[in-house]
Amino acid sequence: MRRSVVAIGAAIVGLGASIASLYDYLGPVPAFCAESGCATVRASAWSHPLGIPMPLFGIAFFAASLALAFIEMPRLRKVLALAGGAWALFLIGLQAFSIGAWCKLCMIADPSAIVLAIAVLAGARTVQFTWLRSAAIAPALAAVVGILALWSHAPPPPELPPGTPAFVQRAQRPKTVTIVEVVDFECPYCRMMQAKVTEAIAKAGVAARIERHMMPLPRHPHAMPAALAYCCADRQGKGAAMAEALFTAPEESMTPEGCEELAVKVGCDRDQYRRDLPLAVGRVAVESIEARSSGVKSLPTVFVAGEQLVGAAASTDDLVAMIKRASI
């Protein structure tokens, strides 16, 4: 009976974590896990296999496992539990070795699937169905979701001055200074500014992150292929590495073919990269329109929280001061 209780408990916890994760995938703003690791996992190529949000697979698995806890189908239950546990191990390895980031909710759902598999394979028996037992699942599930909301919900992002562009406001994260760069990867001044921003973050000594907003200029023939390449790599969780590669690559090498090879070198899957190109075209178009309609006319334009900097004349020390002001 103890193994049966463990199996049902693990299924309820995993289902609650999967529901919370799905809310963050579909909601306008993450409500349970807004941290950078969660955001990176959600942005990776693995977040929507076959175009389906990954948490839906977790919901289906844990809901089926709960149902089989009350239905006498031991062989199917073991096969499902074994498959779910193996898949959970694979997903943990994926975060560790491919995505390079950890999602709090995933690290609740995946271990829950492993515990469930161990309990079932160790002999968890089917529990006799009663309306009282089935009715107890709903409040238990609600309690799990409520606890997750209290544990993982991050404080709201900092308020920015009136008039701050909407895309800058959306990029903000709690307890982190967000630097939004409106960039053209071929622009020599953007390249100069990138080096200063990277150095300033290292010198500032505070938690800071860069969010890049695409605005390739028509007069730079390699800017559009580079922007598309960045967006494709960003969908696979390789945005930072791809940006570094593009900013340092010879301008003439940033052809569509050259950018694809750069993406593969930083760890992107080539087939996924090609599948994501149509989505990248849409993203670049939307971001360019957003930037121009918000009054961005010259590049580079950098926003450190709500403070705007245009051009590459600012020194590294100026940027350090801006980052420190934003962290207060």
C-alpha positions in Angstrom: 0.0 0.0 0.0 2.9 2.3 0.8 4.3 2.0 -2.8 0.8 2.8 -4.2 0.6 5.9 -2.1 4.1 7.0 -3.3 3.1 6.4 -6.9 -0.2 8.4 -6.6 1.6 11.2 -4.7 4.3 11.4 -7.4 1.7 11.5 -10.1 -0.2 14.3 -8.4 3.0 16.4 -7.8 4.1 15.8 -11.4 0.7 16.8 -12.8 0.7 19.9 -10.7 4.1 21.0 -11.9 3.1 20.2 -15.5 0.0 22.3 -15.2 2.0 25.2 -13.8 4.5 24.9 -16.5 1.8 24.9 -19.2 0.4 28.1 -17.8 3.8 29.8 -18.1 4.1 28.5 -21.7 0.7 29.9 -22.8 0.3 32.9 -20.5 1.4 36.4 -21.5 3.9 36.6 -18.5 5.4 33.6 -16.6 3.5 33.3 -13.3 5.4 30.3 -11.7 8.9 30.4 -13.1 10.2 33.7 -14.6 13.9 33.0 -13.9 16.4 32.9 -16.7 16.8 29.1 -16.7 13.1 28.6 -17.1 13.0 31.2 -19.9 15.9 29.5 -21.7 14.3 26.1 -21.5 11.0 27.5 -22.8 12.8 29.2 -25.7 14.7 26.1 -26.7 14.0 23.9 -29.7 12.8 21.1 -27.3 10.1 23.2 -25.8 7.6 22.4 -28.6 8.2 19.0 -30.1 5.9 18.5 -33.1 4.6 22.0 -32.3 3.1 20.9 -29.0 4.1 22.6 -25.7 6.2 20.1 -23.8 4.1 20.4 -20.6 1.1 18.9 -22.4 3.0 15.6 -22.7 3.6 15.7 -18.9 -0.1 16.4 -18.2 -1.1 13.5 -20.4 1.4 11.1 -18.8 0.6 12.0 -15.2 -3.1 12.0 -15.7 -3.0 8.6 -17.4 -0.8 7.3 -14.5 -3.3 8.5 -12.0 -6.1 6.8 -13.9 -4.2 3.5 -14.1 -3.6 3.7 -10.3 -7.4 2.8 -10.0 -7.7 0.5 -13.0 -6.5 -3.1 -13.0 -4.2 -3.0 -16.0 -0.8 -3.8 -14.5 1.1 -4.4 -17.7 0.1 -1.2 -19.3 0.8 0.7 -16.1 4.3 -0.7 -15.9 5.0 0.1 -19.6 3.8 3.6 -19.2 5.7 4.2 -16.0 8.9 2.8 -17.5 8.6 5.0 -20.6 7.8 8.1 -18.5 10.8 7.5 -16.2 13.1 7.0 -19.1 11.9 10.1 -20.9 12.3 12.1 -17.7 15.9 11.0 -17.4 16.4 12.0 -21.0 14.9 15.5 -20.4 17.2 16.0 -17.3 20.2 15.1 -19.5 19.0 17.4 -22.2 18.9 20.4 -19.8 22.3 19.5 -18.4 24.2 18.8 -21.7 22.3 20.4 -24.5 20.2 23.4 -23.3 22.6 24.3 -20.5 19.9 25.7 -18.3 17.6 24.4 -15.6 13.8 24.9 -15.2 12.5 24.7 -11.6 9.2 23.2 -12.7 10.9 20.6 -14.9 13.1 19.6 -12.0 9.9 18.8 -10.1 8.0 17.1 -12.9 10.9 14.9 -14.2 12.0 13.5 -10.8 8.3 12.9 -10.0 8.1 10.7 -13.1 11.2 8.8 -12.0 9.8 8.2 -8.5 6.6 7.1 -10.1 8.4 4.6 -12.3 10.4 3.2 -9.4 7.3 2.8 -7.2 5.3 1.1 -10.0 8.1 -1.2 -11.0 8.7 -2.0 -7.4 5.2 -3.4 -7.1 2.8 -0.5 -6.4 -0.6 -2.1 -6.5 -3.9 -0.9 -8.0 -6.0 1.0 -5.5 -9.6 0.2 -5.2 -11.7 3.0 -6.7 -14.0 4.9 -4.4 -15.6 8.3 -5.0 -14.0 9.6 -1.8 -10.5 8.7 -3.0 -11.0 10.2 -6.4 -12.5 13.3 -4.9 -9.3 13.8 -2.7 -7.2 14.1 -5.9 -8.5 17.6 -6.8 -7.7 19.4 -3.5 -4.3 17.6 -3.4 -3.6 18.8 -6.9 -4.8 22.4 -6.1 -2.5 22.3 -3.0 0.5 21.3 -5.1 -0.1 24.1 -7.6 -0.6 26.6 -4.8 2.6 25.6 -3.1 4.5 25.9 -6.4 3.0 29.4 -6.9 4.3 30.4 -3.5 7.7 28.8 -4.0 8.6 29.6 -7.6 6.7 32.8 -8.3 9.2 35.6 -8.8 8.6 39.2 -7.7 7.4 41.5 -10.4 10.0 43.1 -12.7 11.1 46.7 -11.9 8.9 49.5 -13.0 10.4 51.6 -15.8 9.9 55.4 -16.5 6.8 56.4 -18.6 7.5 56.3 -22.3 9.8 53.3 -22.1 9.2 51.2 -25.3 6.9 48.2 -24.7 9.5 45.8 -26.0 12.0 47.0 -23.4 9.3 46.6 -20.6 8.6 43.1 -21.7 12.2 42.1 -21.5 12.6 43.0 -17.8 13.2 40.2 -15.3 13.1 40.4 -11.5 16.3 40.9 -9.5 18.3 41.3 -12.8 19.4 44.3 -14.7 18.2 43.8 -18.3 20.1 45.4 -21.1 18.1 45.6 -24.3 20.3 46.0 -27.4 18.7 47.0 -30.7 21.2 45.6 -33.1 22.4 45.1 -36.6 25.2 42.4 -36.6 27.0 44.0 -39.5 26.9 47.5 -38.1 30.5 48.4 -37.0 29.3 50.6 -34.2 27.0 47.8 -32.9 30.1 45.6 -32.8 32.0 48.3 -30.9 29.2 48.7 -28.4 28.8 44.9 -27.9 32.4 44.7 -26.7 31.8 47.5 -24.3 28.6 46.0 -22.9 30.2 42.7 -22.4 33.1 44.2 -20.5 30.8 46.5 -18.5 28.7 43.5 -17.3 31.8 41.8 -16.1 33.0 44.9 -14.3 29.7 45.9 -12.7 29.5 43.0 -10.4 25.7 42.7 -10.4 23.3 40.3 -12.0 22.7 41.5 -15.6 21.5 40.0 -18.8 21.3 41.0 -22.4 18.2 40.9 -24.5 18.7 41.5 -28.2 16.1 43.1 -30.5 16.7 42.8 -34.2 16.7 45.8 -36.6 18.9 44.9 -39.6 19.5 48.0 -41.7 18.8 47.8 -45.5 22.2 49.3 -46.3 24.0 46.3 -44.7 23.6 43.3 -47.1 24.7 40.7 -44.5 22.6 42.1 -41.6 19.4 40.2 -42.5 21.0 36.8 -42.8 22.7 37.4 -39.5 19.5 38.5 -37.8 17.6 35.4 -39.0 20.5 33.2 -37.9 20.5 34.7 -34.4 16.7 34.2 -34.1 17.0 30.5 -35.2 19.8 29.9 -32.7 17.9 31.7 -30.0 15.0 29.3 -30.4 17.5 26.5 -29.6 18.8 28.2 -26.5 22.1 29.3 -28.3 21.3 33.0 -28.7 24.2 34.3 -26.6 26.8 32.0 -28.3 25.4 32.9 -31.7 25.5 36.6 -31.0 29.2 36.4 -30.0 30.0 34.4 -33.1 28.2 36.9 -35.4 29.7 40.0 -33.8 33.2 38.6 -34.3 32.7 37.0 -37.7 34.1 38.7 -40.8 31.2 40.7 -42.4 31.6 39.1 -45.8 31.2 35.6 -44.2 27.7 36.3 -42.9 25.9 34.9 -46.0 22.9 32.7 -45.4 25.2 29.6 -45.9 27.9 31.1 -43.7 25.5 32.0 -40.9 24.1 28.4 -41.0 27.6 27.0 -40.5 28.2 29.4 -37.6 25.0 28.2 -36.0 26.1 24.6 -36.3 29.4 25.4 -34.8 27.8 26.9 -31.7 25.8 23.8 -31.2 22.5 24.2 -33.2 20.8 21.4 -34.9 21.0 22.1 -38.6 17.6 20.6 -39.5 15.8 22.5 -36.7 17.6 25.6 -37.8 16.2 25.3 -41.3 12.7 24.6 -40.0 12.8 27.7 -37.8 13.8 30.1 -40.6 10.2 31.1 -41.5 9.5 31.9 -37.8 12.7 33.9 -37.7 11.6 36.0 -40.7 8.4 36.9 -38.8 10.3 37.7 -35.6 12.8 40.0 -37.4 10.0 41.9 -39.2 8.0 42.4 -36.0 11.0 43.5 -33.9 12.1 45.9 -36.6 8.7 47.5 -36.8 8.5 47.7 -33.0 11.9 49.4 -32.7 11.2 52.0 -35.4 7.7 52.8 -34.1 9.2 53.3 -30.7 11.5 56.0 -32.0 14.7 54.1 -32.6 16.4 55.7 -35.5 20.1 55.2 -35.0 22.2 52.1 -34.1 23.4 51.0 -31.7 20.6 51.9 -29.3 20.9 50.4 -25.9 18.4 50.4 -23.0 19.8 49.7 -19.5 16.5 49.2 -17.7 14.7 52.5 -18.6 17.8 54.5 -19.4 18.5 54.9 -23.2 21.9 55.2 -24.8 22.3 56.0 -28.6 25.5 55.5 -30.5 28.8 53.9 -29.5 30.5 57.0 -27.9 29.8 55.9 -24.3 32.8 54.4 -22.5 32.8 51.1 -20.6 32.8 53.1 -17.4 29.6 54.9 -18.5 27.9 51.6 -19.0 29.1 50.3 -15.7 27.6 53.3 -14.0 24.3 52.8 -15.8 24.1 49.1 -14.9 24.8 50.0 -11.2 22.1 52.7 -11.2 19.6 50.2 -12.6 20.5 47.6 -9.9 19.5 50.0 -7.0 
